[in-house]
Amino acid sequence: MTRDSESHYTVLAGGTGAAKFLRGLIPIFPPERIHVIANVGDDLEMWGLHISPDIDAILYALSDQLDWERGWGMRDETFRCLAAMDRLGAPAWFKLGDTDLATHLQRTSMMKAGLTLSEAVDRLCAAMNIRSRVMPATDDHLRTRLETLDGVLDFQEFFVRELWQPEVRSVAYVGAAEAQAPAAVLQSIHDARVVIVAPSNPITSIGPILAVPGIRDALRCTRAEVVAVSPIIGKSAVSGPAAKLMEACGYDVSAQGVARCYHDFLDLIVIDGTDAAMAASIRYDTIAVETTDILIKDAGGAKRLAEFVVAKAHENSSAAG
C-alpha cells in the first residue's frame, strides 16, 4: 500500500448513502485526493435523455448543490417541465427537476457526439468545478433488473415508479459479464491509500460495481486497506430497500450480512454500536470490526463518521503490518 501522505482515497459509491458519506469526507482531504467509483446500474433513458442518478447525486454532493434533505436532486429545485410533460402524456414518474435537466441534456449531447460516459462525467466535473475524480464503474451498458411477482423491472421502475413495493425474487446485472472497467478505475483501486465501500445498498448500489469484470479482483489484490460502512442497523436499512433486496438475494439482513457480501476482499467493517454483539461472528471471517454511531443526521455527523472510518482504516492497516 502506498504510504505517501498525498495518496488518494477511493470510494465505491451508490447514491444517497454515498453522497451523505462524501459530505463528511470532503472537509478532511483536498478534493484531488478523493476518487469516487460510481454505480451505473441505476441509469435509465427517459425523454430521450441518458440519466445517471447515482453519478449525479455524487456530482451534486461534491459541488455542494445536492438537496441534502431529500438526498437527491438539486437544492431549490422546481418541476415545471415535469408537470408540462405529464400534461402532454409523457412518462412523469421519475422526478426530473428543471435545473437537473441541464445535466441530463448536456451529458446526452456529449455522448451522442461520441464521448464515453467517463469522458462526459469528466467534462461535467470541470463545468461544476469538481476537482475530485468521479469515475463510472463502466462505460458499457449495464442495468440492474429485478424479477418480481409483477414481472421484470429496471431498478428505477421498481424503486421510484413502484415505490419498491413488489416482492423481489432475484436481482440480475444485465450486461455486466460483457462490460469492461475503465483502466482509471482499476488503477484507482490499485494505488489507493484506503478503499472505502460507502454505506450504500450492497445489492443494487455496490453490487453492479462489483459485477464488472476486474473490479472485484482489483479489490482482492490491492494493498490498500478496504473498509466498508454498513448501511444496515439491526435488521433494518438506514434508508431504501437494501434490507428487502438482501433478503431476496439470500443474505442475512444485518451488518453481518453486509460483511458476507464483501467477505472476499474486505479488511474492516464499521458497524453501528447497537450491533456490537455480532462483532465476534464477523471477526470469525477474518474481517476486523469497529463500532460507532453510523447514522448520518447532518454535516457534522457525516464528518465525524468519515474521520472515524479513515482513522480506523489506518490503524487496522498499521496493525496488519
DRENDO-1510 file (C-alpha; in Angstrom, 1 decimal, always signed):
<recs>
REC; n; res; u; v; w
REC; 1; MET; +0.0; +0.0; +0.0 .
REC; 2; THR; +1.2; +3.5; -0.8 .
REC; 3; ARG; +2.3; +5.3; +2.3 .
REC; 4; ASP; +2.6; +8.7; +0.6 .
REC; 5; SER; +0.7; +11.3; +2.7 .
REC; 6; GLU; -0.7; +12.7; -0.6 .
REC; 7; SER; -2.1; +9.4; -1.9 .
REC; 8; HIS; -5.8; +9.2; -2.6 .
REC; 9; TYR; -8.8; +7.6; -1.1 .
REC; 10; THR; -11.2; +5.6; -3.3 .
REC; 11; VAL; -14.9; +5.4; -2.5 .
REC; 12; LEU; -17.2; +2.8; -4.1 .
REC; 13; ALA; -20.5; +4.7; -4.2 .
REC; 14; GLY; -24.2; +4.4; -4.9 .
REC; 15; GLY; -26.4; +7.4; -4.5 .
REC; 16; THR; -27.9; +8.9; -1.3 .
REC; 17; GLY; -25.9; +7.0; +1.3 .
REC; 18; ALA; -22.6; +7.6; -0.5 .
REC; 19; ALA; -23.4; +11.2; -1.1 .
REC; 20; LYS; -24.0; +11.7; +2.7 .
REC; 21; PHE; -20.7; +9.9; +3.5 .
REC; 22; LEU; -18.8; +12.1; +1.0 .
REC; 23; ARG; -20.2; +15.2; +2.6 .
REC; 24; GLY; -18.1; +14.2; +5.6 .
REC; 25; LEU; -15.0; +13.1; +3.6 .
REC; 26; ILE; -14.8; +16.4; +1.6 .
REC; 27; PRO; -13.7; +18.6; +4.6 .
REC; 28; ILE; -11.0; +16.1; +5.6 .
REC; 29; PHE; -8.9; +15.9; +2.4 .
REC; 30; PRO; -8.0; +18.1; -0.6 .
REC; 31; PRO; -10.6; +17.3; -3.3 .
REC; 32; GLU; -7.9; +15.8; -5.6 .
REC; 33; ARG; -7.3; +13.1; -3.0 .
REC; 34; ILE; -10.9; +11.8; -3.3 .
REC; 35; HIS; -11.7; +9.3; -6.0 .
REC; 36; VAL; -15.2; +8.0; -6.5 .
REC; 37; ILE; -16.2; +4.9; -8.5 .
REC; 38; ALA; -19.9; +5.3; -9.2 .
REC; 39; ASN; -22.7; +2.8; -9.9 .
REC; 40; VAL; -24.3; +2.9; -13.3 .
REC; 41; GLY; -26.7; +0.0; -12.8 .
REC; 42; ASP; -29.4; +2.6; -12.0 .
REC; 43; ASP; -29.0; +4.5; -15.2 .
REC; 44; LEU; -32.1; +4.9; -17.4 .
REC; 45; GLU; -33.4; +6.5; -20.6 .
REC; 46; MET; -36.3; +9.0; -20.3 .
REC; 47; TRP; -37.5; +11.7; -22.7 .
REC; 48; GLY; -34.5; +10.6; -25.0 .
REC; 49; LEU; -32.1; +11.5; -22.2 .
REC; 50; HIS; -29.4; +9.4; -20.6 .
REC; 51; ILE; -29.9; +9.8; -16.8 .
REC; 52; SER; -27.4; +8.6; -14.3 .
REC; 53; PRO; -29.0; +9.1; -10.9 .
REC; 54; ASP; -26.2; +7.8; -8.7 .
REC; 55; ILE; -23.4; +9.7; -10.6 .
REC; 56; ASP; -25.5; +12.9; -10.4 .
REC; 57; ALA; -26.0; +12.5; -6.7 .
REC; 58; ILE; -22.2; +12.3; -6.3 .
REC; 59; LEU; -21.6; +15.3; -8.7 .
REC; 60; TYR; -24.2; +17.4; -6.8 .
REC; 61; ALA; -22.7; +16.4; -3.4 .
REC; 62; LEU; -19.2; +17.2; -4.5 .
REC; 63; SER; -20.2; +20.6; -5.9 .
REC; 64; ASP; -22.4; +21.4; -2.9 .
REC; 65; GLN; -25.6; +21.6; -5.0 .
REC; 66; LEU; -27.3; +18.5; -3.6 .
REC; 67; ASP; -30.6; +18.8; -1.8 .
REC; 68; TRP; -29.4; +17.1; +1.4 .
REC; 69; GLU; -32.9; +16.9; +2.8 .
REC; 70; ARG; -34.1; +14.7; +0.0 .
REC; 71; GLY; -30.8; +13.1; -0.7 .
REC; 72; TRP; -31.2; +13.5; -4.5 .
REC; 73; GLY; -31.6; +16.3; -7.0 .
REC; 74; MET; -30.6; +20.0; -6.6 .
REC; 75; ARG; -31.5; +22.4; -3.9 .
REC; 76; ASP; -34.3; +24.9; -4.5 .
REC; 77; GLU; -35.5; +22.7; -7.5 .
REC; 78; THR; -38.7; +23.3; -9.4 .
REC; 79; PHE; -40.6; +20.8; -11.5 .
REC; 80; ARG; -42.5; +22.9; -14.1 .
REC; 81; CYS; -41.1; +20.9; -17.1 .
REC; 82; LEU; -42.1; +17.6; -15.4 .
REC; 83; ALA; -45.7; +18.9; -14.9 .
REC; 84; ALA; -45.8; +20.1; -18.6 .
REC; 85; MET; -44.5; +16.7; -19.9 .
REC; 86; ASP; -47.1; +14.9; -17.8 .
REC; 87; ARG; -49.9; +17.1; -19.3 .
REC; 88; LEU; -48.5; +16.1; -22.8 .
REC; 89; GLY; -48.7; +12.4; -21.9 .
REC; 90; ALA; -45.0; +11.7; -21.4 .
REC; 91; PRO; -43.8; +9.5; -18.5 .
REC; 92; ALA; -43.6; +11.6; -15.4 .
REC; 93; TRP; -43.0; +9.0; -12.6 .
REC; 94; PHE; -39.2; +9.8; -12.5 .
REC; 95; LYS; -38.9; +13.2; -10.9 .
REC; 96; LEU; -36.7; +15.2; -13.2 .
REC; 97; GLY; -36.2; +18.8; -11.9 .
REC; 98; ASP; -35.9; +21.8; -14.1 .
REC; 99; THR; -32.2; +22.5; -13.1 .
REC; 100; ASP; -31.4; +18.8; -13.0 .
REC; 101; LEU; -32.5; +18.6; -16.7 .
REC; 102; ALA; -29.5; +20.6; -17.8 .
REC; 103; THR; -27.1; +17.9; -16.5 .
REC; 104; HIS; -29.0; +15.2; -18.5 .
REC; 105; LEU; -29.3; +17.3; -21.6 .
REC; 106; GLN; -25.5; +18.1; -21.6 .
REC; 107; ARG; -24.5; +14.5; -20.8 .
REC; 108; THR; -26.8; +13.1; -23.5 .
REC; 109; SER; -25.5; +15.6; -26.1 .
REC; 110; MET; -21.9; +14.8; -25.3 .
REC; 111; MET; -22.5; +11.0; -25.5 .
REC; 112; LYS; -24.4; +11.4; -28.8 .
REC; 113; ALA; -21.3; +13.3; -30.1 .
REC; 114; GLY; -19.2; +10.2; -29.4 .
REC; 115; LEU; -17.9; +10.8; -25.9 .
REC; 116; THR; -17.9; +7.9; -23.4 .
REC; 117; LEU; -19.8; +8.2; -20.2 .
REC; 118; SER; -16.5; +8.6; -18.3 .
REC; 119; GLU; -15.4; +11.5; -20.7 .
REC; 120; ALA; -18.8; +13.1; -20.3 .
REC; 121; VAL; -18.5; +12.9; -16.5 .
REC; 122; ASP; -15.0; +14.4; -16.6 .
REC; 123; ARG; -16.4; +17.4; -18.5 .
REC; 124; LEU; -19.3; +17.8; -16.2 .
REC; 125; CYS; -16.9; +17.8; -13.2 .
REC; 126; ALA; -14.9; +20.5; -14.9 .
REC; 127; ALA; -18.0; +22.6; -15.5 .
REC; 128; MET; -19.1; +22.2; -11.9 .
REC; 129; ASN; -15.6; +23.0; -10.5 .
REC; 130; ILE; -15.3; +19.5; -9.0 .
REC; 131; ARG; -11.6; +18.6; -8.5 .
REC; 132; SER; -12.2; +15.1; -7.1 .
REC; 133; ARG; -12.1; +12.2; -9.6 .
REC; 134; VAL; -15.6; +10.7; -10.4 .
REC; 135; MET; -15.5; +7.5; -12.5 .
REC; 136; PRO; -18.3; +5.4; -13.7 .
REC; 137; ALA; -17.7; +1.7; -12.9 .
REC; 138; THR; -18.0; +1.0; -16.7 .
REC; 139; ASP; -18.7; +2.9; -19.9 .
REC; 140; ASP; -20.6; -0.1; -21.2 .
REC; 141; HIS; -24.4; -0.8; -20.9 .
REC; 142; LEU; -25.1; -2.3; -17.5 .
REC; 143; ARG; -28.5; -2.3; -15.9 .
REC; 144; THR; -29.9; -3.7; -12.7 .
REC; 145; ARG; -33.1; -5.7; -13.3 .
REC; 146; LEU; -35.3; -7.2; -10.7 .
REC; 147; GLU; -37.5; -10.2; -11.1 .
REC; 148; THR; -40.7; -9.6; -9.2 .
REC; 149; LEU; -44.1; -11.2; -8.9 .
REC; 150; ASP; -45.2; -8.3; -11.3 .
REC; 151; GLY; -42.6; -9.1; -13.9 .
REC; 152; VAL; -39.1; -7.9; -14.6 .
REC; 153; LEU; -38.4; -4.3; -13.7 .
REC; 154; ASP; -35.5; -2.0; -14.2 .
REC; 155; PHE; -34.2; -0.7; -10.8 .
REC; 156; GLN; -35.7; +2.8; -11.2 .
REC; 157; GLU; -39.1; +1.3; -12.2 .
REC; 158; PHE; -39.0; -0.8; -9.0 .
REC; 159; PHE; -37.6; +1.9; -6.7 .
REC; 160; VAL; -39.3; +5.1; -7.9 .
REC; 161; ARG; -42.4; +4.1; -10.0 .
REC; 162; GLU; -43.5; +1.2; -7.9 .
REC; 163; LEU; -42.1; +2.6; -4.6 .
REC; 164; TRP; -40.2; -0.6; -4.0 .
REC; 165; GLN; -43.3; -2.5; -3.1 .
REC; 166; PRO; -43.3; -5.6; -5.3 .
REC; 167; GLU; -41.9; -8.8; -3.9 .
REC; 168; VAL; -38.4; -9.5; -5.4 .
REC; 169; ARG; -37.4; -13.0; -6.5 .
REC; 170; SER; -34.0; -12.3; -7.9 .
REC; 171; VAL; -31.6; -9.5; -9.0 .
REC; 172; ALA; -29.5; -9.5; -12.2 .
REC; 173; TYR; -26.9; -7.2; -13.5 .
REC; 174; VAL; -27.7; -7.3; -17.3 .
REC; 175; GLY; -24.6; -6.6; -19.4 .
REC; 176; ALA; -22.1; -6.9; -16.6 .
REC; 177; ALA; -20.4; -10.0; -18.0 .
REC; 178; GLU; -19.6; -8.2; -21.2 .
REC; 179; ALA; -18.7; -4.9; -19.6 .
REC; 180; GLN; -15.2; -3.6; -19.1 .
REC; 181; ALA; -13.9; -1.5; -16.2 .
REC; 182; PRO; -12.0; +1.7; -17.4 .
REC; 183; ALA; -8.3; +1.5; -16.7 .
REC; 184; ALA; -8.6; +4.5; -14.5 .
REC; 185; VAL; -11.0; +2.7; -12.2 .
REC; 186; LEU; -8.7; -0.3; -11.7 .
REC; 187; GLN; -5.7; +2.0; -11.3 .
REC; 188; SER; -7.5; +4.0; -8.6 .
REC; 189; ILE; -8.2; +0.9; -6.6 .
REC; 190; HIS; -4.6; -0.4; -7.1 .
REC; 191; ASP; -2.9; +2.9; -6.0 .
REC; 192; ALA; -5.3; +3.9; -3.2 .
REC; 193; ARG; -4.3; +4.6; +0.4 .
REC; 194; VAL; -7.7; +3.3; +1.5 .
REC; 195; VAL; -10.7; +2.0; -0.4 .
REC; 196; ILE; -14.0; +2.7; +1.3 .
REC; 197; VAL; -17.2; +1.0; +0.4 .
REC; 198; ALA; -19.8; +3.7; +1.2 .
REC; 199; PRO; -22.9; +2.9; +3.2 .
REC; 200; SER; -24.9; +2.2; +0.1 .
REC; 201; ASN; -27.2; -0.7; -0.8 .
REC; 202; PRO; -25.0; -3.8; -1.2 .
REC; 203; ILE; -27.2; -5.3; -3.8 .
REC; 204; THR; -28.2; -2.5; -6.2 .
REC; 205; SER; -25.7; +0.2; -5.5 .
REC; 206; ILE; -22.4; -1.6; -4.8 .
REC; 207; GLY; -23.4; -5.0; -6.4 .
REC; 208; PRO; -23.4; -3.6; -10.0 .
REC; 209; ILE; -19.9; -2.1; -9.5 .
REC; 210; LEU; -18.6; -5.5; -8.2 .
REC; 211; ALA; -20.2; -7.3; -11.1 .
REC; 212; VAL; -18.0; -5.5; -13.6 .
REC; 213; PRO; -15.2; -7.9; -14.5 .
REC; 214; GLY; -11.9; -6.9; -13.0 .
REC; 215; ILE; -13.2; -4.7; -10.2 .
REC; 216; ARG; -13.6; -7.5; -7.6 .
REC; 217; ASP; -10.2; -8.9; -8.5 .
REC; 218; ALA; -8.7; -5.5; -8.1 .
REC; 219; LEU; -10.2; -5.2; -4.6 .
REC; 220; ARG; -8.8; -8.6; -3.7 .
REC; 221; CYS; -5.3; -7.7; -4.9 .
REC; 222; THR; -4.9; -4.1; -3.8 .
REC; 223; ARG; -2.6; -3.5; -0.9 .
REC; 224; ALA; -4.9; -0.7; +0.2 .
REC; 225; GLU; -7.0; -1.2; +3.3 .
REC; 226; VAL; -10.5; -2.0; +2.2 .
REC; 227; VAL; -13.2; -0.8; +4.7 .
REC; 228; ALA; -17.0; -0.8; +4.4 .
REC; 229; VAL; -19.6; +1.1; +6.3 .
REC; 230; SER; -22.7; -0.9; +7.0 .
REC; 231; PRO; -25.9; +0.5; +5.6 .
REC; 232; ILE; -27.9; -1.8; +8.0 .
REC; 233; ILE; -28.6; -1.1; +11.7 .
REC; 234; GLY; -30.2; -4.0; +13.5 .
REC; 235; LYS; -32.5; -5.7; +11.0 .
REC; 236; SER; -33.3; -2.5; +9.0 .
REC; 237; ALA; -31.8; -0.4; +6.3 .
REC; 238; VAL; -30.9; +3.1; +7.2 .
REC; 239; SER; -32.9; +4.1; +4.1 .
REC; 240; GLY; -34.3; +2.5; +1.0 .
REC; 241; PRO; -34.9; -1.2; +0.0 .
REC; 242; ALA; -31.5; -2.6; +1.0 .
REC; 243; ALA; -33.0; -4.9; +3.6 .
REC; 244; LYS; -35.6; -6.3; +1.2 .
REC; 245; LEU; -33.1; -6.9; -1.5 .
REC; 246; MET; -30.5; -8.5; +0.7 .
REC; 247; GLU; -33.2; -10.9; +1.9 .
REC; 248; ALA; -34.2; -11.7; -1.7 .
REC; 249; CYS; -30.6; -12.5; -2.6 .
REC; 250; GLY; -30.1; -14.8; +0.4 .
REC; 251; TYR; -28.2; -12.6; +2.7 .
REC; 252; ASP; -29.0; -12.1; +6.4 .
REC; 253; VAL; -30.4; -8.6; +6.9 .
REC; 254; SER; -27.7; -7.4; +9.3 .
REC; 255; ALA; -24.2; -5.9; +9.5 .
REC; 256; GLN; -23.0; -9.5; +9.4 .
REC; 257; GLY; -24.9; -10.0; +6.1 .
REC; 258; VAL; -23.2; -6.9; +4.7 .
REC; 259; ALA; -19.8; -8.3; +5.6 .
REC; 260; ARG; -20.7; -11.5; +3.8 .
REC; 261; CYS; -21.5; -9.5; +0.6 .
REC; 262; TYR; -17.9; -8.3; +0.6 .
REC; 263; HIS; -16.1; -11.1; +2.5 .
REC; 264; ASP; -13.6; -12.0; -0.2 .
REC; 265; PHE; -11.9; -8.5; -0.2 .
REC; 266; LEU; -12.9; -6.7; +3.0 .
REC; 267; ASP; -10.4; -5.9; +5.7 .
REC; 268; LEU; -12.6; -3.9; +8.0 .
REC; 269; ILE; -16.2; -3.1; +8.5 .
REC; 270; VAL; -17.6; -0.2; +10.6 .
REC; 271; ILE; -21.0; -1.1; +12.2 .
REC; 272; ASP; -23.4; +0.7; +14.5 .
REC; 273; GLY; -22.7; +0.5; +18.2 .
REC; 274; THR; -26.1; -1.1; +18.8 .
REC; 275; ASP; -24.9; -4.1; +16.7 .
REC; 276; ALA; -21.7; -4.7; +18.7 .
REC; 277; ALA; -22.9; -8.2; +19.8 .
REC; 278; MET; -22.3; -9.5; +16.3 .
REC; 279; ALA; -18.7; -8.3; +16.0 .
REC; 280; ALA; -17.3; -11.6; +17.2 .
REC; 281; SER; -19.1; -13.6; +14.5 .
REC; 282; ILE; -17.9; -11.1; +11.8 .
REC; 283; ARG; -14.3; -11.3; +13.1 .
REC; 284; TYR; -14.5; -15.1; +12.7 .
REC; 285; ASP; -14.4; -14.5; +9.0 .
REC; 286; THR; -11.1; -12.6; +9.5 .
REC; 287; ILE; -12.7; -9.2; +9.0 .
REC; 288; ALA; -11.9; -6.6; +11.6 .
REC; 289; VAL; -14.8; -4.7; +13.1 .
REC; 290; GLU; -15.1; -1.3; +14.6 .
REC; 291; THR; -18.3; +0.2; +16.2 .
REC; 292; THR; -19.6; +3.7; +16.3 .
REC; 293; ASP; -22.8; +5.7; +15.6 .
REC; 294; ILE; -23.1; +5.3; +11.8 .
REC; 295; LEU; -26.4; +7.2; +11.4 .
REC; 296; ILE; -25.6; +10.3; +9.4 .
REC; 297; LYS; -28.0; +13.0; +10.6 .
REC; 298; ASP; -26.2; +16.2; +9.4 .
REC; 299; ALA; -22.9; +17.6; +8.1 .
REC; 300; GLY; -21.3; +17.3; +11.5 .
REC; 301; GLY; -22.3; +13.7; +11.8 .
REC; 302; ALA; -21.0; +12.9; +8.3 .
REC; 303; LYS; -17.6; +14.4; +9.1 .
REC; 304; ARG; -17.3; +12.6; +12.4 .
REC; 305; LEU; -18.1; +9.3; +10.7 .
REC; 306; ALA; -15.7; +9.9; +7.9 .
REC; 307; GLU; -12.9; +10.8; +10.3 .
REC; 308; PHE; -13.6; +7.6; +12.3 .
REC; 309; VAL; -13.6; +5.4; +9.2 .
REC; 310; VAL; -10.3; +6.8; +7.9 .
REC; 311; ALA; -8.6; +6.7; +11.3 .
REC; 312; LYS; -9.7; +3.1; +12.0 .
REC; 313; ALA; -8.6; +2.0; +8.4 .
REC; 314; HIS; -5.1; +3.5; +9.1 .
REC; 315; GLU; -4.9; +1.8; +12.5 .
REC; 316; ASN; -6.0; -1.6; +11.1 .
REC; 317; SER; -3.5; -1.3; +8.3 .
REC; 318; SER; -0.7; -0.5; +10.7 .
REC; 319; ALA; -1.6; -3.3; +13.0 .
REC; 320; ALA; -1.6; -5.7; +10.0 .
REC; 321; GLY; +2.0; -4.6; +9.3 .
</recs>
